[in-house]
Amino acid sequence: MAHVDRMSDAPAGGGGLAAIAGRTLGAVPPPALILAGIVTTQVGAAVAKQLFGLVGASGAVALRLVFAALVLLVVWRPSPRLNRRTLAVVAGYGAVLGGMNLVFYQAVERIPLGAAVTIEFLGPLAVAVLGSRRWLDGLWALLAGGGVVLLAGGGGSGGLNWLGVVFALLAGLGWAGYILLSAALGSQTSDGRGLALAMSFAGVLVAPVGVLDAGTALLQPTVLVAGVAVALLSSVVPYSLELEALRRMPPRVFGVLMSLEPAVAALAGLLVLHERLGVLQWLAICCVVAASVGATRSARR
């Protein structure tokens, strides 16, 4: 998942862990950083799905956000003193982040990972094409919509659970809002401190839901270790990789590379979770990926 809090703000340098990580990542080509971030995100989602039998989807989300927040707080050491406007942006960003991940994991619990990410991808795709008056962008939107319809109703093992599809659509709506709030967070904060605070707020919001769903199962040592792994794979590592890449590559190129995410999610589901999709569903994923690439490449900004 998810996902576009990755685009919020870039590291500002300085001492400590953040500076060391920045120097290390600076030696890696930006496209390689993006691809590595996509792979770790989807592998992390696949690992999280394996936790569902122990702590449920809500418990897995809580573990991911809480541990990701702890790591980011240690790395960035943000000050809690914020003006009223910045506090509102951070709180809104964190609320959207928590809600988006919560409904996304509910979708992944019911439908294959590749299908959930593909449907969720309608969110950023809609942001890319909405407001455009060019007929070509309308065609990209139709191609993506047709792909999702084909994905939901065609092929595979009995089709998709419609409640899972609804949760994935809600996650896509959250992702769209998330993108719009990223610009606001970037304008109010200068580095990853804003992301650390927003992630902490998301963790505070989601943790009670996870505790109600999983109870003391969240305290099992194996669950805690897996939760740390999910937080690193799905949040800390990809966000760091992609934020560094955004400093050194055009946003349009970034968008084209990110369009590969549904296909990578389907592969992660196949290899890690043994989730098989039908021929029509793979075709549907290709339609959404092609529409995203086309919309990104033809975007004026």
C-alpha positions, 0 to 999 in steps of 0.5 A: 500500500500503500502508498503517497505520503511518500511524496510529502517532503524531502530530507533536509540533511544535517546530522544523525541517522537521517543524514547518514541515510541521505548520503547512502541513498544519494549514491543510488540512481533514482529509478532504482530507488523507486522500484525498490520502494514499490517492491518493499511496499508490496512485499510488506503488504503480503507479509501483513496479510499473513498476520490477519489470521492472528490479529485481524486486518485492523490489528495488522494496520495498528502494528504497521502504523505504530511501529512506523511512527516509532521509527520515524520519531527516532530518525527525525525527532520532530518538535511537537510545537506547531502553529495552529495551521500546521497542526491542522494539516498534520492531523488531517494528513494523519487521519487520512493516512490511518483511514486509508490503510485501515480500509485498504487492509480490509480490502486485502483481507477479502480480495487478492493483493494485486486486485486491491492495489489495482482498484485503489490505484483509481485514486491517484489516477483520478487526481491525474485526470480530473480537471483536464479538458483533453479528450485523451485523458478521458480515454485513459480514464475510460480504459482504467474504469473498464479495467476495474470492471473487468477485474471485479467481474471476470476470471479468477477463482470465483470473481471478487468479493464485492465488499472487498471491492468497496473497501478498495474503492474507499482506499482509492478515495483516501489515496486521492485525498492523501495526494492533495494533503501531501502538498499542504504538508510539504508547504508547512514542514521542511523535512520528514518531521511532518511525516513522523508527526502525521504517522504518529497521529495515524497510529494513535487513531488506529491503535484502539481499533487494532486493540479491540480487534486483536486484544492481547494477541498483539503482544505475542513476540512473533507478532511484534517482530512481524509488525516491525517487519511490516512497518519497515517494508511498507512504510519506513523504507519505501517512504525514505527511498521515494522521497530521496528519489523525488529530490532528483527526478521529475515528478512525471517520471516518478508517476510513470514508475509508480504506475507499475505498482498494481502489477508488482502487487499482483506478483507479490500476491502470487509469489508470497501468498500464492494468490492466482488471478485469471487471464482476464484479471491480469488483462485488467491490471494491464489496462489500469497500468497502461492508463496510469502511464498514459495519463502521467506522460500526457499530463501538463504538470 
